[in-house]
Amino acid sequence: MKRESKNQIAFNLELPAKLQRYPNERALRLRQVSQLTGLGRSMIYQMQAEGRFPQRIKLGERAVGWLESEVRDWLATRIEASRFNQKCELNWGATTRTGCRLTGLDPPQLRL
């Protein structure tokens, strides 16, 4: 935030790079994530804590959500891994991919 004058404040309204790629990005609430993935509430939170599911974002003081594109990417990666019968786990906190030989699956990072 820059201060231009005594009563005016300038804000940087430029969209982050991810939102520039996905202009229709939206946040999904827990019920929507659960319906989309088939996972229950406690499993979503457990997998997130273990780094195997996308991190939630804070929407308000008492509201959180998940970016739809990240959840869909996670689901697509799980589907592809199961189709190739590979025992892969998603590691959303890692910076490199090791183990499974799946291609074109960004942003998830895979490990055996």
C-alpha positions as CSV (number, residue, x, y, z in Angstrom):
1,M,0.0,0.0,0.0
2,K,1.4,3.4,-1.0
3,R,0.4,6.7,0.5
4,E,-0.1,9.3,-2.2
5,S,-1.5,12.1,-0.2
6,K,-2.9,12.7,3.3
7,N,-6.4,11.3,2.5
8,Q,-5.7,9.0,-0.5
9,I,-4.3,5.5,-0.5
10,A,-3.2,3.7,-3.6
11,F,-3.8,0.0,-3.9
12,N,-2.1,-2.4,-6.2
13,L,-5.0,-4.0,-8.1
14,E,-3.0,-6.2,-10.4
15,L,-4.1,-9.8,-10.3
16,P,-1.6,-12.5,-9.1
17,A,-0.1,-14.6,-11.9
18,K,-2.3,-17.7,-11.1
19,L,-5.5,-15.6,-11.4
20,Q,-4.3,-14.1,-14.7
21,R,-4.0,-17.7,-16.1
22,Y,-7.4,-18.6,-14.6
23,P,-9.6,-15.5,-14.8
24,N,-12.7,-17.4,-13.7
25,E,-11.0,-18.9,-10.6
26,R,-13.3,-19.4,-7.7
27,A,-13.0,-20.7,-4.1
28,L,-14.9,-23.8,-3.2
29,R,-16.3,-24.2,0.3
30,L,-15.8,-27.5,2.3
31,R,-19.1,-29.0,1.2
32,Q,-18.3,-28.4,-2.5
33,V,-14.8,-29.8,-2.1
34,S,-16.3,-32.9,-0.4
35,Q,-18.8,-33.4,-3.2
36,L,-16.2,-32.9,-5.9
37,T,-13.6,-35.3,-4.4
38,G,-15.8,-37.8,-2.5
39,L,-13.8,-37.2,0.6
40,G,-15.2,-36.4,4.0
41,R,-14.4,-33.3,6.1
42,S,-11.9,-35.0,8.4
43,M,-10.0,-36.7,5.6
44,I,-9.7,-33.5,3.7
45,Y,-8.2,-31.7,6.7
46,Q,-6.0,-34.7,7.6
47,M,-4.6,-35.0,4.0
48,Q,-4.1,-31.2,4.0
49,A,-2.1,-31.4,7.2
50,E,0.0,-34.1,5.8
51,G,0.7,-32.1,2.6
52,R,-1.2,-34.5,0.4
53,F,-4.1,-32.1,-0.5
54,P,-4.1,-28.5,-1.6
55,Q,-4.0,-25.9,1.2
56,R,-7.1,-23.9,2.0
57,I,-7.2,-20.2,1.8
58,K,-8.7,-17.8,4.3
59,L,-11.8,-16.1,2.8
60,G,-12.9,-14.1,5.9
61,E,-12.6,-14.1,9.6
62,R,-14.4,-17.5,10.0
63,A,-14.5,-18.8,6.4
64,V,-12.0,-20.9,4.4
65,G,-12.1,-22.3,0.9
66,W,-10.0,-24.1,-1.6
67,L,-9.1,-22.9,-5.1
68,E,-11.1,-24.9,-7.6
69,S,-8.2,-25.3,-10.1
70,E,-6.0,-26.8,-7.4
71,V,-8.6,-29.2,-6.3
72,R,-9.4,-30.3,-9.9
73,D,-5.6,-30.6,-10.6
74,W,-5.3,-32.8,-7.4
75,L,-8.2,-35.0,-8.5
76,A,-6.9,-35.3,-12.1
77,T,-3.5,-36.4,-10.7
78,R,-5.2,-39.0,-8.5
79,I,-7.2,-40.3,-11.4
80,E,-4.1,-40.6,-13.6
81,A,-2.1,-42.3,-10.9
82,S,-4.8,-44.9,-10.3
83,R,-5.2,-45.5,-14.0
84,F,-1.5,-46.4,-14.3
85,N,-1.8,-48.4,-11.1
86,Q,1.0,-46.5,-9.4
87,K,1.2,-46.0,-5.7
88,C,1.8,-42.3,-5.6
89,E,1.1,-39.7,-3.0
90,L,0.6,-36.1,-3.7
91,N,3.0,-33.8,-1.8
92,W,1.8,-30.3,-2.2
93,G,4.6,-28.8,-0.1
94,A,7.5,-30.3,-2.1
95,T,9.5,-28.4,-4.7
96,T,10.6,-31.3,-6.8
97,R,8.9,-34.3,-8.3
98,T,10.4,-37.7,-7.6
99,G,9.2,-41.3,-7.9
100,C,6.2,-41.6,-10.2
101,R,6.7,-41.1,-13.9
102,L,3.6,-39.0,-14.7
103,T,4.0,-36.0,-16.9
104,G,2.1,-32.7,-17.3
105,L,0.8,-32.7,-13.8
106,D,1.5,-29.3,-12.4
107,P,1.3,-28.0,-9.7
108,P,1.1,-31.3,-7.7
109,Q,4.4,-32.9,-6.8
110,L,4.5,-36.7,-6.7
111,R,6.5,-39.1,-4.5
112,L,6.5,-42.8,-3.9
